[in-house]
Amino acid sequence: MTLAECFELLAQSPSLILFYFLAIPLTALLALVFGKGEGHLSPWKYLYATLVYLICIPGIFAVTLNIYLFLFERIKIMDADIYTQILPIFSMILTLILIRKNTAFENIPGFGKLAGLIMVISSILAIMWFLDRTHIIAITVIPFYYVLIIILVALFAIRFGAKKFMT
């Protein structure tokens, strides 16, 4: 099964997708109401961590997929699938806003790992976009693993620079 076939299958029965991406923000809203001011305490912060991971992994994937499709595949924005490309992003934003009203993201266990994941994905996409736009055709005798090492060094340099910039 390809990714396109999986999205096609999900689009045929959107009730599961709608339930998933509406249940998580609703759970965050209920946690906000019942745990007002207690988001930094033990049971709530683990619930928030679970909600963050359940919504951010598909949301980050949807953002990455959209960037790839719009930059590299050059699809029209009007051809975007609402259930698999737009709904996860809006649901992620809404959930994070609701969670942020009750606790700081620093109190949520593992939230820094998601920020690192976003940084790595952004860096890789930036490198891929740069390589795609420059249209460099190189015929060399350099082994391919040297090219991979150069890309990895560039990735770590970008990540190190971004960490220094953020702090």
DSSP file (Angstrom, degrees, kcal/mol; ACC not computed):
  #  RESIDUE AA STRUCTURE BP1 BP2  ACC     N-H-->O    O-->H-N    N-H-->O    O-->H-N    TCO  KAPPA ALPHA  PHI   PSI    X-CA   Y-CA   Z-CA
    1    1 A M              0   0    0      0, 0.0     2,-0.1     0, 0.0     0, 0.0   0.000 360.0 360.0 360.0 129.8    0.0    0.0    0.0
    2    2 A T     >  -     0   0    0      1,-0.1     4,-2.1     4,-0.0     5,-0.1  -0.422 360.0-107.5 -89.6 170.0    1.4    3.4   -1.0
    3    3 A L  H  > S+     0   0    0      1,-0.2     4,-2.5     2,-0.2     5,-0.2   0.881 121.1  53.3 -65.1 -38.4    0.9    6.6    0.9
    4    4 A A  H  > S+     0   0    0      2,-0.2     4,-2.1     1,-0.2    -1,-0.2   0.902 108.9  49.0 -63.8 -40.6   -1.5    7.9   -1.8
    5    5 A E  H  > S+     0   0    0      2,-0.2     4,-2.4     1,-0.2    -2,-0.2   0.880 110.0  52.1 -65.5 -37.5   -3.6    4.7   -1.5
    6    6 A C  H  X S+     0   0    0     -4,-2.1     4,-2.3     2,-0.2    -2,-0.2   0.927 110.9  46.6 -63.8 -45.1   -3.7    5.1    2.3
    7    7 A F  H  X S+     0   0    0     -4,-2.5     4,-2.1     1,-0.2    -2,-0.2   0.870 111.7  52.2 -64.5 -36.3   -4.9    8.7    1.9
    8    8 A E  H  X S+     0   0    0     -4,-2.1     4,-1.1     2,-0.2    -2,-0.2   0.904 109.7  48.9 -65.2 -41.9   -7.5    7.6   -0.6
    9    9 A L  H  X S+     0   0    0     -4,-2.4     4,-0.8     1,-0.2     3,-0.3   0.899 112.1  48.5 -64.7 -41.2   -8.7    4.9    1.8
   10   10 A L  H >< S+     0   0    0     -4,-2.3     3,-0.5     1,-0.2     7,-0.3   0.863 107.5  55.6 -66.8 -35.4   -8.9    7.5    4.6
   11   11 A A  H 3< S+     0   0    0     -4,-2.1    -1,-0.2     1,-0.2    -2,-0.2   0.759  99.6  61.3 -69.2 -24.0  -10.8    9.9    2.4
   12   12 A Q  H 3< S+     0   0    0     -4,-1.1    -1,-0.2    -3,-0.3    -2,-0.2   0.791 116.9  29.2 -73.4 -27.5  -13.4    7.3    1.6
   13   13 A S    XX  +     0   0    0     -4,-0.8     3,-0.9    -3,-0.5     4,-0.5  -0.668  69.4 166.1-130.5  79.1  -14.4    7.1    5.3
   14   14 A P  H 3>  +     0   0    0      0, 0.0     4,-2.9     0, 0.0     5,-0.2   0.560  58.7  86.4 -73.6  -6.5  -13.7   10.5    6.8
   15   15 A S  H 3> S+     0   0    0      1,-0.2     4,-2.4     2,-0.2     5,-0.2   0.880  88.9  50.0 -63.3 -36.5  -15.7    9.8   10.0
   16   16 A L  H <> S+     0   0    0     -3,-0.9     4,-2.3     2,-0.2    -1,-0.2   0.916 113.0  46.1 -66.2 -42.2  -12.6    8.2   11.7
   17   17 A I  H  X S+     0   0    0     -4,-0.5     4,-2.7    -7,-0.3    -2,-0.2   0.927 113.5  48.8 -66.1 -44.8  -10.4   11.1   10.8
   18   18 A L  H  X S+     0   0    0     -4,-2.9     4,-1.0     1,-0.2     5,-0.2   0.912 111.6  49.7 -61.8 -42.7  -13.0   13.6   11.9
   19   19 A F  H  X S+     0   0    0     -4,-2.4     4,-2.6    -5,-0.2     3,-0.5   0.938 113.1  46.4 -60.6 -47.2  -13.5   11.7   15.2
   20   20 A Y  H  X S+     0   0    0     -4,-2.3     4,-1.5     1,-0.2    -2,-0.2   0.942 115.5  43.8 -61.9 -49.6   -9.8   11.6   15.9
   21   21 A F  H  < S+     0   0    0     -4,-2.7    -1,-0.2     1,-0.2    -2,-0.2   0.531 119.8  42.5 -81.9  -4.4   -9.0   15.2   15.1
   22   22 A L  H  X S+     0   0    0     -4,-1.0     4,-1.6    -3,-0.5    -1,-0.2   0.687 108.8  57.8-101.9 -29.6  -12.1   16.5   17.0
   23   23 A A  H  X S+     0   0    0     -4,-2.6     4,-2.3    -5,-0.2    -2,-0.2   0.863 102.7  53.7 -69.2 -36.2  -11.7   14.2   20.0
   24   24 A I  H  X S+     0   0    0     -4,-1.5     4,-2.3     2,-0.2     5,-0.2   0.955 111.2  42.5 -70.0 -49.1   -8.2   15.4   20.9
   25   25 A P  H  > S+     0   0    0      0, 0.0     4,-2.3     0, 0.0    -1,-0.2   0.886 114.6  53.2 -62.5 -34.2   -9.0   19.2   21.1
   26   26 A L  H  X S+     0   0    0     -4,-1.6     4,-2.4     2,-0.2    -2,-0.2   0.900 108.5  49.3 -64.6 -39.9  -12.2   18.3   22.9
   27   27 A T  H  X S+     0   0    0     -4,-2.3     4,-2.4     2,-0.2    -1,-0.2   0.893 110.7  50.5 -64.2 -40.1  -10.2   16.3   25.5
   28   28 A A  H  X S+     0   0    0     -4,-2.3     4,-1.9     2,-0.2    -2,-0.2   0.881 110.0  50.5 -65.1 -37.3   -7.8   19.3   25.8
   29   29 A L  H  X S+     0   0    0     -4,-2.3     4,-2.2     2,-0.2    -2,-0.2   0.917 110.9  48.1 -66.0 -43.6  -10.8   21.6   26.4
   30   30 A L  H  X S+     0   0    0     -4,-2.4     4,-2.8     1,-0.2     5,-0.3   0.885 111.2  50.7 -64.3 -38.0  -12.2   19.3   29.0
   31   31 A A  H  X S+     0   0    0     -4,-2.4     4,-2.1     1,-0.2    -1,-0.2   0.860 109.1  52.2 -66.7 -34.5   -8.8   19.1   30.7
   32   32 A L  H  < S+     0   0    0     -4,-1.9    -2,-0.2     2,-0.2    -1,-0.2   0.907 113.3  43.9 -65.3 -41.9   -8.7   22.9   30.7
   33   33 A V  H >< S+     0   0    0     -4,-2.2     3,-0.6     1,-0.2    -2,-0.2   0.938 122.2  35.8 -70.1 -47.0  -12.1   23.1   32.3
   34   34 A F  H 3< S+     0   0    0     -4,-2.8    -2,-0.2     1,-0.2    -3,-0.2   0.753 124.5  40.2 -82.5 -23.8  -11.5   20.4   35.0
   35   35 A G  T >< S+     0   0    0     -4,-2.1     3,-2.5    -5,-0.3     4,-0.3  -0.084  76.5 165.9-114.9  34.9   -7.9   21.1   35.7
   36   36 A K  T <  S-     0   0    0     -3,-0.6    66,-0.1     1,-0.3    -3,-0.1  -0.303  76.0  -0.1 -57.2 121.8   -7.9   24.9   35.6
   37   37 A G  T 3  S+     0   0    0     64,-0.1    -1,-0.3    -2,-0.1     3,-0.2   0.415 117.0  85.6  80.0  -2.0   -4.6   26.1   37.1
   38   38 A E    X   +     0   0    0     -3,-2.5     3,-1.6     1,-0.1     6,-0.3   0.141  47.1 113.9-115.2  18.8   -3.3   22.6   37.8
   39   39 A G  T 3  S+     0   0    0     63,-0.7    64,-0.2     1,-0.3     9,-0.2   0.713  74.3  56.8 -65.4 -21.5   -1.8   21.8   34.3
   40   40 A H  T 3  S+     0   0    0     62,-0.3    -1,-0.3    -3,-0.2     2,-0.1   0.554  89.3  98.0 -86.7  -7.6    1.7   21.7   35.8
   41   41 A L  S <> S-     0   0    0     -3,-1.6     4,-2.6     1,-0.1     5,-0.3  -0.364  88.8 -96.1 -83.1 164.8    0.8   18.9   38.3
   42   42 A S  H  > S+     0   0    0      1,-0.2     4,-1.4     2,-0.2     5,-0.2   0.849 113.6  39.5 -55.3 -55.6    1.4   15.3   37.7
   43   43 A P  H  > S+     0   0    0      0, 0.0     4,-1.5     0, 0.0    -1,-0.2   0.909 119.4  46.6 -68.0 -34.3   -1.7   13.7   36.3
   44   44 A W  H  > S+     0   0    0     -6,-0.3     4,-2.8     1,-0.2     5,-0.2   0.901 108.0  53.7 -72.8 -40.5   -2.6   16.7   34.1
   45   45 A K  H  X S+     0   0    0     -4,-2.6     4,-2.0    -7,-0.2    -1,-0.2   0.840 109.5  49.3 -67.0 -29.7    0.9   17.2   32.6
   46   46 A Y  H  X S+     0   0    0     -4,-1.4     4,-2.1    -5,-0.3    -1,-0.2   0.847 110.5  50.4 -76.1 -32.9    1.0   13.5   31.5
   47   47 A L  H  X S+     0   0    0     -4,-1.5     4,-2.5    -5,-0.2    -2,-0.2   0.927 112.2  48.0 -64.3 -44.1   -2.4   13.8   29.9
   48   48 A Y  H  X S+     0   0    0     -4,-2.8     4,-2.9     2,-0.2    -2,-0.2   0.886 109.1  53.3 -63.8 -38.6   -1.2   16.9   28.1
   49   49 A A  H  X S+     0   0    0     -4,-2.0     4,-2.3     2,-0.2    -1,-0.2   0.921 110.3  47.7 -62.1 -42.6    2.0   15.1   27.0
   50   50 A T  H  X S+     0   0    0     -4,-2.1     4,-2.5     2,-0.2    -2,-0.2   0.926 113.4  47.2 -63.1 -44.7   -0.2   12.3   25.5
   51   51 A L  H  X S+     0   0    0     -4,-2.5     4,-1.9     2,-0.2     5,-0.3   0.902 110.4  53.1 -64.1 -40.4   -2.4   14.8   23.8
   52   52 A V  H  X S+     0   0    0     -4,-2.9     4,-2.9     1,-0.2     5,-0.3   0.933 113.1  42.7 -61.6 -46.0    0.5   16.7   22.4
   53   53 A Y  H  X S+     0   0    0     -4,-2.3     4,-1.5     1,-0.2    -1,-0.2   0.898 112.2  53.8 -68.7 -38.5    2.1   13.6   20.9
   54   54 A L  H  < S+     0   0    0     -4,-2.5    -1,-0.2    -5,-0.2    -2,-0.2   0.821 121.6  30.2 -64.8 -29.8   -1.2   12.3   19.6
   55   55 A I  H  X S+     0   0    0     -4,-1.9     4,-1.6    -5,-0.2    -2,-0.2   0.780 116.8  54.0-100.1 -31.0   -1.9   15.6   17.7
   56   56 A C  H  X S+     0   0    0     -4,-2.9     4,-3.4    -5,-0.3     5,-0.3   0.851 100.5  58.6 -77.9 -33.4    1.6   16.9   16.9
   57   57 A I  H  X S+     0   0    0     -4,-1.5     4,-2.0    -5,-0.3    -1,-0.2   0.964 114.7  36.1 -62.7 -51.0    2.9   13.8   15.1
   58   58 A P  H  > S+     0   0    0      0, 0.0     4,-2.4     0, 0.0    -1,-0.2   0.875 119.0  52.8 -67.6 -32.7    0.1   13.8   12.5
   59   59 A G  H  X S+     0   0    0     -4,-1.6     4,-2.3     2,-0.2    -2,-0.2   0.927 110.6  45.1 -66.9 -44.4    0.1   17.7   12.5
   60   60 A I  H  X S+     0   0    0     -4,-3.4     4,-2.7     1,-0.2     5,-0.2   0.897 113.2  51.8 -64.5 -40.1    3.9   17.9   11.8
   61   61 A F  H  X S+     0   0    0     -4,-2.0     4,-2.8    -5,-0.3    -2,-0.2   0.911 109.7  49.4 -62.0 -41.6    3.5   15.2    9.2
   62   62 A A  H  X S+     0   0    0     -4,-2.4     4,-2.6     2,-0.2    -2,-0.2   0.903 111.6  48.3 -65.3 -41.0    0.7   17.2    7.5
   63   63 A V  H  X S+     0   0    0     -4,-2.3     4,-2.5     2,-0.2    -2,-0.2   0.941 114.2  46.4 -63.2 -46.2    2.8   20.4    7.5
   64   64 A T  H  X S+     0   0    0     -4,-2.7     4,-2.5     1,-0.2    -2,-0.2   0.912 112.9  49.5 -62.4 -43.3    5.8   18.5    6.1
   65   65 A L  H  X S+     0   0    0     -4,-2.8     4,-3.0    -5,-0.2    -1,-0.2   0.913 111.2  49.7 -62.4 -42.9    3.7   16.8    3.5
   66   66 A N  H  X S+     0   0    0     -4,-2.6     4,-2.8     2,-0.2     5,-0.3   0.918 110.8  49.0 -63.1 -43.6    2.1   20.2    2.5
   67   67 A I  H  X S+     0   0    0     -4,-2.5     4,-2.6     2,-0.2     5,-0.4   0.932 113.9  46.9 -61.2 -44.8    5.5   21.8    2.2
   68   68 A Y  H  X>S+     0   0    0     -4,-2.5     4,-2.4    -5,-0.2     5,-1.5   0.946 114.7  45.8 -61.8 -48.0    6.8   19.0    0.1
   69   69 A L  I  <>S+     0   0    0     -4,-3.0     6,-1.8     3,-0.2     5,-0.6   0.892 118.0  41.7 -65.0 -39.9    3.7   18.9   -2.2
   70   70 A F  I  <5S+     0   0    0     -4,-2.8    -1,-0.2     4,-0.2    -2,-0.2   0.863 124.2  34.8 -78.0 -35.3    3.6   22.7   -2.7
   71   71 A L  I  <5S+     0   0    0     -4,-2.6    -3,-0.2    -5,-0.3    -2,-0.2   0.902 132.8  20.9 -85.3 -43.1    7.4   23.2   -3.2
   72   72 A F  I  <5S+     0   0    0     -4,-2.4    -3,-0.2    -5,-0.4    -2,-0.1   0.877 132.5  34.7 -98.0 -42.8    8.5   20.1   -5.0
   73   73 A E  I   <S-     0   0    0     -5,-1.5    -3,-0.2    -4,-0.1    -4,-0.2   0.666  91.9-143.4 -86.5 -17.2    5.4   18.6   -6.6
   74   74 A R      < +     0   0    0     -5,-0.6    -4,-0.2    -6,-0.4     2,-0.2   0.887  33.8 169.4  55.5  46.8    3.9   22.0   -7.3
   75   75 A I        -     0   0    0     -6,-1.8     2,-0.2     1,-0.1    -1,-0.2  -0.507  38.9-102.2 -81.1 158.9    0.3   21.0   -6.7
   76   76 A K    >   -     0   0    0     -2,-0.2     3,-1.5     1,-0.1     4,-0.1  -0.533  19.3-128.7 -79.5 146.6   -2.3   23.7   -6.4
   77   77 A I  G >  S+     0   0    0      1,-0.3     3,-1.3    -2,-0.2    -1,-0.1   0.789 109.0  63.7 -65.7 -26.2   -3.6   24.6   -3.0
   78   78 A M  G 3  S+     0   0    0      1,-0.2    -1,-0.3     3,-0.0    -2,-0.0   0.654  96.6  58.7 -71.8 -14.0   -7.1   24.1   -4.2
   79   79 A D  G <  S+     0   0    0     -3,-1.5    -1,-0.2     2,-0.1    -2,-0.2   0.371  78.7 122.3 -93.3   3.4   -6.3   20.4   -4.7
   80   80 A A    <   -     0   0    0     -3,-1.3     2,-0.5    -4,-0.1     3,-0.1  -0.422  67.6-119.9 -69.9 140.0   -5.3   19.9   -1.1
   81   81 A D     >> -     0   0    0      1,-0.2     4,-2.0    -2,-0.1     5,-0.9  -0.688  15.2-151.1 -81.8 125.6   -7.3   17.2    0.8
   82   82 A I  I  >>S+     0   0    0     -2,-0.5     5,-3.0     3,-0.2     4,-0.7   0.889  91.2  48.1 -65.6 -40.2   -9.2   18.8    3.7
   83   83 A Y  I  45S+     0   0    0      3,-0.2    -1,-0.2     1,-0.2    -2,-0.0   0.854 124.6  25.1 -73.9 -35.8   -9.1   15.6    5.9
   84   84 A T  I  45S+     0   0    0      3,-0.1    -2,-0.2     4,-0.1    -1,-0.2   0.627 132.0  30.7-107.3 -15.0   -5.5   14.7    5.5
   85   85 A Q  I  <5S+     0   0    0     -4,-2.0    -3,-0.2   -20,-0.1     4,-0.1   0.698 128.6  23.7-115.7 -27.0   -3.7   17.9    4.8
   86   86 A I  I  X<S+     0   0    0     -5,-0.9     4,-2.1    -4,-0.7     3,-0.4   0.826 112.4  58.3-109.8 -46.3   -5.6   20.7    6.5
   87   87 A L  H  ><S+     0   0    0     -5,-3.0     4,-2.5     1,-0.2     5,-0.2   0.873 103.4  53.9 -57.9 -42.2   -7.6   19.3    9.4
   88   88 A P  H  > S+     0   0    0      0, 0.0     4,-2.1     0, 0.0    -1,-0.2   0.880 109.6  49.0 -61.7 -34.7   -4.6   17.9   11.2
   89   89 A I  H  > S+     0   0    0     -3,-0.4     4,-2.4     2,-0.2    -2,-0.2   0.943 113.7  44.1 -70.2 -47.2   -2.9   21.3   11.2
   90   90 A F  H  X S+     0   0    0     -4,-2.1     4,-2.5     1,-0.2     5,-0.2   0.892 114.6  50.1 -64.5 -38.9   -5.9   23.2   12.5
   91   91 A S  H  X S+     0   0    0     -4,-2.5     4,-2.4    -5,-0.2    -1,-0.2   0.887 110.6  50.0 -65.8 -39.1   -6.5   20.5   15.1
   92   92 A M  H  X S+     0   0    0     -4,-2.1     4,-2.5    -5,-0.2     5,-0.2   0.933 112.1  47.2 -64.4 -45.8   -2.9   20.7   16.2
   93   93 A I  H  X S+     0   0    0     -4,-2.4     4,-2.2     2,-0.2    -2,-0.2   0.929 113.7  47.6 -62.3 -45.9   -3.0   24.5   16.5
   94   94 A L  H  X S+     0   0    0     -4,-2.5     4,-2.3     1,-0.2    -1,-0.2   0.912 112.8  48.6 -62.5 -43.7   -6.3   24.4   18.4
   95   95 A T  H  X S+     0   0    0     -4,-2.4     4,-2.4     1,-0.2    -1,-0.2   0.915 111.7  48.7 -63.5 -43.7   -5.1   21.7   20.8
   96   96 A L  H  X S+     0   0    0     -4,-2.5     4,-2.4     2,-0.2    -1,-0.2   0.872 110.4  51.6 -66.7 -36.0   -1.8   23.5   21.5
   97   97 A I  H  X S+     0   0    0     -4,-2.2     4,-1.2    -5,-0.2    -1,-0.2   0.927 111.5  47.4 -64.4 -43.7   -3.6   26.8   22.2
   98   98 A L  H  < S+     0   0    0     -4,-2.3     4,-0.5     1,-0.2     3,-0.2   0.898 114.1  46.5 -64.8 -40.5   -5.9   25.0   24.6
   99   99 A I  H >X S+     0   0    0     -4,-2.4     4,-1.8     1,-0.2     3,-1.3   0.895 107.8  57.2 -67.7 -39.6   -3.1   23.3   26.4
  100  100 A R  H 3< S+     0   0    0     -4,-2.4    -1,-0.2     1,-0.3    -2,-0.2   0.779  97.2  63.5 -63.7 -27.0   -1.1   26.5   26.5
  101  101 A K  T 3< S+     0   0    0     -4,-1.2    -1,-0.3    -3,-0.2    -2,-0.2   0.748 113.0  33.8 -68.4 -22.3   -3.9   28.2   28.4
  102  102 A N  T <4 S+     0   0    0     -3,-1.3   -63,-0.7    -4,-0.5     2,-0.3   0.682 127.9   7.4-108.0 -22.8   -3.5   25.8   31.3
  103  103 A T  S  < S-     0   0    0     -4,-1.8    -1,-0.3   -64,-0.2     2,-0.2  -0.993  72.9-102.3-155.8 158.0    0.3   25.2   31.4
  104  104 A A    >   -     0   0    0     -2,-0.3     3,-1.5     1,-0.1     4,-0.4  -0.561  33.3-122.4 -79.2 148.9    3.6   26.2   29.9
  105  105 A F  G >  S+     0   0    0      1,-0.3     3,-1.1    -2,-0.2     6,-0.3   0.760 109.5  68.1 -65.6 -22.7    5.0   23.9   27.3
  106  106 A E  G 3  S+     0   0    0      1,-0.2    -1,-0.3     5,-0.1     4,-0.1   0.775  94.7  57.5 -65.9 -24.8    8.2   23.5   29.4
  107  107 A N  G <  S+     0   0    0     -3,-1.5    -1,-0.2     2,-0.1    -2,-0.2   0.617  86.6  92.0 -80.2 -12.5    6.1   21.6   32.0
  108  108 A I  S X  S-     0   0    0     -3,-1.1     3,-1.7    -4,-0.4     4,-0.3  -0.733  84.8-119.5 -87.8 121.8    5.0   19.0   29.5
  109  109 A P  T 3  S+     0   0    0      0, 0.0    -2,-0.1     0, 0.0    -1,-0.1  -0.370  92.4   8.0 -62.7 130.2    7.4   16.0   29.5
  110  110 A G  T >> S+     0   0    0     -4,-0.1     4,-1.0    -2,-0.1     3,-0.6   0.487  85.1 123.9  83.8   3.8    9.0   15.5   26.1
  111  111 A F  H <> S+     0   0    0     -3,-1.7     4,-1.5    -6,-0.3     3,-0.4   0.853  70.7  59.5 -67.7 -31.3    7.8   18.7   24.4
  112  112 A G  H 3> S+     0   0    0     -4,-0.3     4,-2.0     1,-0.2    -1,-0.2   0.802  97.0  61.5 -64.1 -29.1   11.4   19.6   23.7
  113  113 A K  H <> S+     0   0    0     -3,-0.6     4,-2.1     1,-0.2    -1,-0.2   0.878 102.3  50.8 -65.3 -37.2   11.8   16.5   21.6
  114  114 A L  H  X S+     0   0    0     -4,-1.0     4,-2.5    -3,-0.4    -1,-0.2   0.886 107.5  52.9 -67.4 -37.8    9.1   17.6   19.3
  115  115 A A  H  X S+     0   0    0     -4,-1.5     4,-2.1     1,-0.2    -2,-0.2   0.898 109.7  49.2 -63.5 -39.0   10.8   21.0   18.9
  116  116 A G  H  X S+     0   0    0     -4,-2.0     4,-2.4     2,-0.2    -2,-0.2   0.887 109.5  51.9 -65.6 -39.1   14.0   19.1   17.9
  117  117 A L  H  X S+     0   0    0     -4,-2.1     4,-2.6     2,-0.2     5,-0.2   0.918 109.8  48.9 -62.2 -43.8   12.0   17.0   15.4
  118  118 A I  H  X S+     0   0    0     -4,-2.5     4,-2.6     1,-0.2    -2,-0.2   0.898 110.7  51.4 -62.3 -40.4   10.6   20.1   13.8
  119  119 A M  H  X S+     0   0    0     -4,-2.1     4,-2.4     2,-0.2    -2,-0.2   0.920 111.5  46.3 -63.7 -44.7   14.1   21.6   13.6
  120  120 A V  H  X S+     0   0    0     -4,-2.4     4,-2.5     2,-0.2    -2,-0.2   0.926 114.3  47.1 -65.0 -45.1   15.5   18.5   11.9
  121  121 A I  H  X S+     0   0    0     -4,-2.6     4,-2.5     1,-0.2    -2,-0.2   0.917 113.3  49.1 -63.5 -42.7   12.6   18.2    9.5
  122  122 A S  H  X S+     0   0    0     -4,-2.6     4,-2.4    -5,-0.2    -1,-0.2   0.907 111.6  49.2 -63.1 -41.9   12.9   21.9    8.7
  123  123 A S  H  X S+     0   0    0     -4,-2.4     4,-2.4     2,-0.2    -2,-0.2   0.921 111.8  48.0 -64.4 -44.0   16.6   21.7    8.1
  124  124 A I  H  X S+     0   0    0     -4,-2.5     4,-2.7     1,-0.2    -2,-0.2   0.918 112.5  48.9 -64.2 -42.9   16.3   18.7    5.8
  125  125 A L  H  X S+     0   0    0     -4,-2.5     4,-2.7     2,-0.2    -1,-0.2   0.890 110.8  51.1 -63.5 -38.3   13.6   20.4    3.8
  126  126 A A  H  X S+     0   0    0     -4,-2.4     4,-2.4     2,-0.2    -2,-0.2   0.917 112.0  46.3 -65.1 -42.5   15.7   23.6    3.5
  127  127 A I  H  X S+     0   0    0     -4,-2.4     4,-2.5     2,-0.2    -2,-0.2   0.919 114.1  48.2 -65.0 -43.4   18.7   21.6    2.3
  128  128 A M  H  X S+     0   0    0     -4,-2.7     4,-2.3     2,-0.2    -2,-0.2   0.909 112.2  49.0 -63.8 -41.3   16.5   19.7   -0.2
  129  129 A W  H  X S+     0   0    0     -4,-2.7     4,-2.5     2,-0.2    -2,-0.2   0.909 111.6  49.5 -65.2 -41.1   14.9   22.9   -1.4
  130  130 A F  H  X S+     0   0    0     -4,-2.4     4,-1.8     1,-0.2    -2,-0.2   0.927 112.9  46.4 -62.6 -45.3   18.3   24.5   -1.9
  131  131 A L  H  X>S+     0   0    0     -4,-2.5     4,-0.7     1,-0.2     5,-0.6   0.860 113.9  49.3 -66.2 -34.8   19.6   21.5   -3.8
  132  132 A D  H  <5S+     0   0    0     -4,-2.3     3,-0.3    -5,-0.2    -2,-0.2   0.889 113.2  45.9 -70.4 -39.4   16.5   21.4   -5.9
  133  133 A R  H  <5S+     0   0    0     -4,-2.5    -2,-0.2     1,-0.2    -1,-0.2   0.765 106.7  56.7 -78.2 -25.8   16.5   25.1   -6.8
  134  134 A T  H  <5S-     0   0    0     -4,-1.8    -1,-0.2    -5,-0.2    -2,-0.2   0.730  88.1-149.7 -79.5 -19.8   20.2   25.3   -7.6
  135  135 A H  T  <5 +     0   0    0     -4,-0.7     2,-0.5    -3,-0.3    -3,-0.1   0.885  26.3 178.9  52.5  43.5   20.0   22.6  -10.3
  136  136 A I      < -     0   0    0     -5,-0.6     2,-0.6     2,-0.0    -1,-0.2  -0.643  14.2-167.8 -78.7 124.9   23.5   21.5   -9.7
  137  137 A I        -     0   0    0     -2,-0.5     2,-0.5    -3,-0.1    -1,-0.0  -0.956  10.7-176.4-113.5 113.3   24.6   18.6  -11.8
  138  138 A A        -     0   0    0     -2,-0.6     2,-0.7     2,-0.0    -2,-0.0  -0.939  17.3-172.9-118.2 124.8   27.8   17.2  -10.6
  139  139 A I        +     0   0    0     -2,-0.5     2,-0.3     2,-0.0    -2,-0.0  -0.929  33.9 146.5-112.3 105.0   29.7   14.5  -12.2
  140  140 A T        -     0   0    0     -2,-0.7    -2,-0.0     2,-0.2     0, 0.0  -0.773  59.3-123.8-132.8 174.2   32.5   13.7   -9.8
  141  141 A V  S    S+     0   0    0     -2,-0.3     3,-0.0     2,-0.1    -2,-0.0   0.236  70.8 122.8-102.9  11.3   34.5   10.8   -8.6
  142  142 A I        -     0   0    0      1,-0.1    -2,-0.2     2,-0.1     5,-0.1  -0.584  69.3-114.5 -74.0 130.4   33.6   11.5   -5.0
  143  143 A P    >>  -     0   0    0      0, 0.0     3,-1.1     0, 0.0     4,-1.0  -0.291  22.5-116.8 -62.9 152.4   31.9    8.4   -3.4
  144  144 A F  H 3> S+     0   0    0      1,-0.3     4,-2.0     2,-0.2     3,-0.3   0.821 111.1  63.5 -63.3 -33.2   28.3    8.9   -2.5
  145  145 A Y  H 3> S+     0   0    0      1,-0.2     4,-2.0     2,-0.2    -1,-0.3   0.789  97.8  57.6 -67.2 -24.3   28.9    8.4    1.3
  146  146 A Y  H <> S+     0   0    0     -3,-1.1     4,-2.3     2,-0.2    -1,-0.2   0.890 105.2  50.7 -66.9 -38.4   31.1   11.6    1.2
  147  147 A V  H  X S+     0   0    0     -4,-1.0     4,-2.2    -3,-0.3    -2,-0.2   0.910 110.1  49.9 -63.7 -41.9   28.1   13.5   -0.1
  148  148 A L  H  X S+     0   0    0     -4,-2.0     4,-2.5     1,-0.2    -2,-0.2   0.895 109.5  51.2 -63.3 -39.8   26.0   12.1    2.7
  149  149 A I  H  X S+     0   0    0     -4,-2.0     4,-2.5     2,-0.2    -2,-0.2   0.906 109.2  50.7 -63.8 -41.2   28.6   13.1    5.2
  150  150 A I  H  X S+     0   0    0     -4,-2.3     4,-2.2     2,-0.2    -2,-0.2   0.909 111.5  47.9 -63.2 -41.8   28.6   16.7    3.8
  151  151 A I  H  X S+     0   0    0     -4,-2.2     4,-2.4     2,-0.2    -2,-0.2   0.907 111.8  49.7 -66.0 -41.3   24.8   16.8    4.1
  152  152 A L  H  X S+     0   0    0     -4,-2.5     4,-2.6     2,-0.2    -2,-0.2   0.896 110.3  50.3 -64.1 -40.2   24.9   15.5    7.6
  153  153 A V  H  X S+     0   0    0     -4,-2.5     4,-2.3     2,-0.2    -2,-0.2   0.913 111.4  48.8 -64.0 -41.6   27.5   18.1    8.6
  154  154 A A  H  X S+     0   0    0     -4,-2.2     4,-2.3     2,-0.2    -2,-0.2   0.899 110.6  51.7 -63.2 -39.7   25.4   20.8    7.1
  155  155 A L  H  X S+     0   0    0     -4,-2.4     4,-2.4     2,-0.2    -2,-0.2   0.931 111.8  45.1 -62.7 -46.8   22.4   19.5    9.0
  156  156 A F  H  X S+     0   0    0     -4,-2.6     4,-2.8     2,-0.2     5,-0.2   0.859 111.6  53.4 -66.9 -34.6   24.2   19.6   12.3
  157  157 A A  H  X S+     0   0    0     -4,-2.3     4,-2.4     2,-0.2    -2,-0.2   0.911 110.6  46.7 -65.4 -41.5   25.6   23.0   11.6
  158  158 A I  H  X S+     0   0    0     -4,-2.3     4,-2.4     2,-0.2    -2,-0.2   0.926 114.6  47.0 -64.5 -44.3   22.1   24.3   10.9
  159  159 A R  H  X S+     0   0    0     -4,-2.4     4,-2.2     2,-0.2    -2,-0.2   0.910 113.2  48.1 -65.8 -41.7   20.8   22.7   14.0
  160  160 A F  H  X S+     0   0    0     -4,-2.8     4,-2.2     2,-0.2    -1,-0.2   0.912 113.1  48.5 -64.6 -42.4   23.7   24.0   16.2
  161  161 A G  H  X S+     0   0    0     -4,-2.4     4,-2.0    -5,-0.2    -2,-0.2   0.887 111.0  50.3 -64.7 -39.0   23.2   27.5   14.8
  162  162 A A  H  X S+     0   0    0     -4,-2.4     4,-2.2     2,-0.2    -1,-0.2   0.887 109.4  51.0 -67.9 -37.8   19.5   27.4   15.4
  163  163 A K  H  X S+     0   0    0     -4,-2.2     4,-1.7     2,-0.2    -2,-0.2   0.913 111.8  47.4 -64.4 -41.6   20.0   26.3   19.0
  164  164 A K  H  < S+     0   0    0     -4,-2.2    -1,-0.2     1,-0.2    -2,-0.2   0.854 112.4  50.5 -66.8 -33.7   22.5   29.1   19.6
  165  165 A F  H  < S+     0   0    0     -4,-2.0    -2,-0.2     1,-0.2    -1,-0.2   0.867 110.2  49.5 -70.7 -36.6   20.1   31.5   18.0
  166  166 A M  H  <        0   0    0     -4,-2.2    -2,-0.2     1,-0.2    -1,-0.2   0.801 360.0 360.0 -75.0 -29.5   17.2   30.4   20.2
  167  167 A T     <        0   0    0     -4,-1.7    -1,-0.2    -5,-0.2    -2,-0.2   0.472 360.0 360.0 -93.5 360.0   19.0   30.6   23.5
